[in-house]
Amino acid sequence: MDVKTPSESGGAAMESAMWVDRTLAGLKGRRNEFQVVIAQSVLDEIHNHGHTRLDAEVCGVLVGLPCRDDAGPYLHVEACIRGENATSASANVTFTAETWSHIQAEMDRLHPDRKIVGWYHTHPGFGIFLSGMDLFIHQSFFDLSWQVAFVYDPLGKDEGAFVWDEGKPVRREFLVQSDKPADETPERMQPIPEPKPSEGKMGMYIFILIVLLALAAIAWSIWMLYWMGGGGAVPSAIPEAAIMNRWVR
């Protein structure tokens, strides 16, 4: 059975793909049109990868299969591979030869029966869109009409998927397959826990004690300088701690 393309341009015809008949149980929001379905585990991995670099973009590829169910064609994103050794900067990222070699090795090792169905990259702090360089990458390496681009902003907490539509990548709503509970916050971005009230008071008490001890040490130092300067005999009852503090400070 032929499956019509969501767009008649934007790369090789969708009919050429080997469509897999697959119905995802419990998938919400499925419509009678081409849609992108991303597993929650993949979203979590993209988020975690994005939070490893908040000063520069990171990238990777999306892995899965073009599928179809009773509602028609859809793209099922089941995994992703980090773009190791990519050239990253604050506002762009580039796949290098080493990056592609790593991706190919991971595809052969982990996903021999899957396809590269798109790519992802981050925009830390400047929103969801495709820049001129992003468009070049998408048109050069991911031009099949079922391949997608996914952008994640780890600072703005926004994300979006871009699909081919009349020869141009256009942002479209994507669906999430609940293959696991969502990670609330990437591990590297877990907030520092606030101290308990009792812990805060204890810290204040320790600080006051340190200040008092420092003042006492200063007082003993002045007292010793007075007696050593001829003001009188050194008293015999000077604590050892004060003497040590005098000569170490």
N, C-alpha and C positions, 0 to 999 in steps of 0.2 A: 504494500500500500504506500502511495506517495504521500509525503507530508509537506504541506505548503510552507514556504518560508515566511517569517514575520516581515521580512524585507527582501525584495528581489535583488538587492545589491549589498555591498559591504563585504565582499569576499566570495569564496566559492559557494555554490548553491547549497542550501540546507538539505536538499534531496540527496546529496552525495554522501551524507553522514550515515553511519550504521546505527540507526535508531534502535534503542532497546525498549521493549515493552516493560514498563515498570510502574506500578501503582504504589505510592507511598501512603501508608496508613496514617490516619490522623492529621494529614496535612491541611491546614486552615488557609483560606483565602485563594484557593485554586480557581482560576477562571478559564474560559474557553479561548485561551490565547497563549502565545509563547511567554513563559515566565522563567525566572531564575530561582532555583531552590538551593539554598546553602545550608549544609548541616551545621548545627550549633557548635560542634567540636571544631569545625573549620573556622568559624567566626572567633572562637576563643583563641585559637592558634594565631590568627591574624592580629588580634588585639595584643596578645602577649609579645609577638614579634615587634609590633609597632612601638610598644613601650620600652623596648631595649634601646631605642634611639629617639629621643625627643628633640634633638638638635639637627636631625637630618632624616631624609626619606629612606625607607627600606622597601624591599620589593620581594616578590616571589610569584610562583605560578599556581593556578587553580587546577585541580585534578578531578576528573569525574567522567560523566557520559551524557551525551544528548539522548534524552528519553522521550517516551510518549505514554500517555494514559488516555482515559476516556475523554478528557478535556482537550487533548491535543498534545503538541510538542512542548517540552520544557527542558531546561538544562539542570542536571543534578550535580552539584559540586560536593564531592565526598571527602576531599583531602586537599592539602596544599603543601608546597615545598618552598622553603626559604631560599631566597636568592643569595646564596653565599658568594662572597667576593665581588658583589656588585659595587659599582662606583657610586657613592652617595654624596650628596651635598644638601644644603638646607632647603633647596627648592627644586631639586631634580634627582633622578636616579637612573643609572644605565646598566643594562645587562652586559656583562663582559663575556669573553670566551670561556673564562674559568667558571663563570656563573652557569652558562649553558652546559658545560661538561658535568658540573655537579648535579644539575637538574636531570640530565639524561641518565646519569648513574643511579640516581634515586628512583626515577621512573622504572628502570630495568629491575632494580632491587625490590621495590615496594609495590609498584603499580603497573605490572606488565600488561594487564588487561584493561587499563584505563587510558584516557586521553588527556592531553593538556587542553583544558576548556577555557582558559583565560589567564589573567594575571591580576595581581593586586599590588598596591603600593600605598604609602602613607603620605599625608599632607599635614605634618605636625603644626597645628595652629593657624592654617590658612584655608580651611574649608574643603568642600567636595566639588571638584571639577576636573577636567582634563586639560592640562597645559599644552602648549605647542609641542614640547618634547614628548609628553604623554601620548598625544595623538600620533606622533611619528612612530613611537614604539607599538602602539595598538594597530596601526595600519600596516606596519612592516612585519610583525610577528604573530598577530592574533586577528587576521582579517577574515577568518571563516565566519559566516553570518550567525553562527550559534556561539561564538566565543565572546567573552565578556571582559570588561575591566571593572575592578572593584577598588574603591578608594576609601581609606579610613583616616580620620583625623583623631589621633590619640589625645590631643589637648582639648579640642572642641567636642569630643565624644559624638561625632557624627560619622556616617558612612553611607555609601551609595554604590549601586551597580549600574553600569552603562552597557546597553545592548545596541547592536546595529539596527538602525532604522533609516531606510532610504539612503544608505551609503554613509551615514553619520552615526557616531556613538551618542546615544541619548540616555539620560538617567531614567531608570524605571524602578518601580517598587520591586523588592525581592522578597521571597518567602523563606522562612527558617524552618528546617526540619529538626524537630526536638529529639536528637539522638542521645542527648545527655543534658543534665541541668546546666544552665548558663552560669559561667563564672561571673560573680558580681563585680569584682575588681581584679585586674591582672596582678599577679603576685608582686611585681616590682613596683606597683603603684599603691600598695596597701598603705592606708594612712597610719601615721604613728599614733598609737593609742594614747588617749588623754589620761593623765595620772588621776588616780582615785583621790578623793578629798583627804583621806588619812595619809596618803603618800605625799601630797603637797605640804601638809603641816609638818611631817617629819623632815622634809627637805628644808623647810624654813628654820626648824629648830637646829638642825646641823649647821646651817649657815650662820646663825646667831652664835652658836658655840665656837665656831672657827674664828669669828670676829673677836669674841671675848678673849680667846687664847692668844690671838695676835696682839691685842692691846696689852695683855699681861706681859707678853714677851718684850714688847717695846718698853714697858715700865721698868722691868728688871734690867734691861740693857742700860737705860738711863741711870738707874740706881748704881749699877756696877761701874759705869764710867765716872760717876761722882766720887765713889770711894777710891777707885784706882787713880784718880786725879789728885789725891791728897785730901779729900774731904773727910777721911776717916779710915779706920781699919775695915777690911772686908769682913762683913758679918759671917759668922760660922754656920748660919742656918740657911744659906742660899740653896734652893732646890737644884738637884742635878740637871733636871730638864731645862731650867732657865740658863744654866751655864752652857750647856750644849747648844741651846738656841742662840746664845750670844756669839759663839765662835763659828757657828755654821752659817748663819744668816749673812 
